[in-house]
């Protein structure tokens, strides 16, 4: 899907109904928003992954609401028509539906974005319903949920065991019933993602979940080959890290040799 009209939750639902894939990509500033839109990206996800790819944290857990608001506002300033989703970071929504609402209101009012994303299935269904009933668009996220890495101990694939599969199916149905407008499925078996996509009424967004999802999302730094290393489910489509390193090294050499002038 590529359009110059503003992308909305309704746009994404129509694309699903028509069997048209949509493209999501993380973005963290105005320039990345502009570049992604120009290339045809439909949805810009300001992920709390920014903690790891931009801020030097070893997980997403230290990311604050202030971090997310700062970067999301920049993305919104750079976009023209893409739908912008902001992750609610760890500790800003799990306590209660009221806490989730307060955090979401801040994000929407201070950034101008279109939706918030929260991790969790059945456990977060009540909060999703609370937000949806008050006019807030919520993207749910199940499977590998990075904010729970301390609990699981790794970023490995979820849903391989029968009990995990059963729970993820319950999670997907719960967030759908609660009023989520889309559902991210991260690092789960392809066949399970296919089953979930067929079972729910909302668009599914895959990352390491096979090609049958309604949309796909990747992290900006992984897609462009800027990351030092990529997860196995996130292919690099370029080697921008090498290009950047080469350019900087050439300039360093020119300056040290006294041949750089402008």
C-alpha positions, -999 to 999 in steps of 0.1 A, spaced: 0 0 0 13 34 -9 -8 66 -8 -3 103 -4 -35 105 17 -31 103 55 -29 67 67 -53 59 94 -64 28 114 -93 25 89 -68 25 60 -49 -4 75 -81 -23 81 -92 -18 45 -58 -30 33 -62 -62 53 -97 -68 40 -85 -63 4 -55 -86 9 -30 -57 5 2 -58 25 13 -27 45 48 -17 54 59 -6 89 94 7 98 108 21 130 118 58 129 133 79 156 137 114 141 123 137 114 149 127 88 142 90 91 105 97 89 110 116 57 132 90 41 109 61 51 78 79 37 96 88 4 104 50 0 68 40 5 65 31 42 29 33 55 35 32 92 63 47 113 67 30 146 87 49 172 99 19 191 114 18 225 142 0 206 156 35 205 170 27 239 193 1 224 200 15 189 204 52 199 209 56 236 233 28 244 212 8 268 215 -30 269 177 -34 268 145 -14 264 138 -13 301 156 20 310 137 39 283 114 66 298 82 83 286 102 115 281 126 97 258 96 84 237 78 117 236 110 135 225 116 111 196 80 106 186 74 144 183 104 146 160 90 118 138 56 135 136 72 167 125 89 148 97 60 128 84 34 140 59 9 111 57 23 80 75 5 67 105 28 72 136 27 47 165 46 53 198 57 26 221 47 31 257 79 22 276 83 -2 305 66 8 337 43 34 322 12 13 316 14 -20 334 1 -9 368 -35 -1 358 -57 10 330 -57 44 345 -19 46 344 -20 35 307 -45 62 300 -25 89 317 6 79 298 -13 77 265 -28 111 269 6 126 274 20 109 244 -9 119 221 -11 155 233 27 162 234 36 144 201 6 145 178 11 108 170 -18 85 160 -16 55 183 3 39 212 17 4 214 18 -18 245 32 -52 251 11 -80 265 -20 -101 257 -46 -113 282 -29 -94 310 -32 -61 291 -67 -67 276 -85 -47 303 -62 -17 297 -66 -19 260 -104 -19 264 -101 11 288 -81 30 262 -102 20 232 -134 30 249 -119 64 254 -109 70 218 -73 59 219 -59 37 191 -39 9 206 -15 -15 188 -10 -47 209 23 -67 208 26 -104 217 52 -131 212 87 -119 219 80 -89 242 114 -72 248 102 -54 279 98 -89 296 134 -100 288 143 -101 325 115 -126 330 122 -149 300 160 -144 301 165 -142 264 152 -128 231 145 -163 218 115 -175 197 82 -177 216 53 -201 209 73 -232 202 58 -253 230 21 -263 230 14 -243 261 30 -212 247 11 -216 215 -22 -219 233 -14 -188 254 -5 -168 224 -37 -177 207 -56 -166 238 -36 -134 239 -44 -126 203 -81 -131 208 -81 -111 240 -65 -80 225 -87 -82 194 -119 -85 216 -106 -56 237 -105 -32 208 -68 -31 196 -65 -18 161 -35 -39 151 -14 -67 166 24 -71 164 36 -107 163 73 -109 171 95 -139 167 69 -167 167 66 -197 144 53 -190 110 24 -215 112 13 -199 145 14 -164 130 -7 -177 101 -32 -192 125 -35 -160 146 -39 -139 114 -68 -160 103 -84 -160 138 -84 -123 146 -103 -94 129 -75 -68 130 -43 -64 110 -13 -85 121 22 -71 119 50 -96 117 86 -94 127 101 -128 125 67 -143 121 65 -153 85 50 -138 54 13 -144 61 9 -115 84 -10 -85 70 21 -62 75 58 -64 82 80 -43 105 117 -40 109 140 -18 130 156 10 110 191 1 120 187 -36 112 171 -30 78 199 -6 67 227 -26 81 237 0 107 234 -24 136 266 -41 147 247 -74 144 211 -83 134 186 -107 150 183 -138 128 148 -127 117 158 -92 107 177 -91 74 198 -62 64 190 -47 29 221 -26 28 255 -22 46 252 14 56 274 8 86 303 0 63 296 30 41 295 54 70 327 40 85 345 43 51 333 79 46 344 89 81 377 72 78 384 89 45 377 123 60 398 116 91 427 107 68 423 138 47 423 160 78 453 144 93 472 146 60 464 182 56 446 177 23 411 186 35 401 222 26 368 239 19 
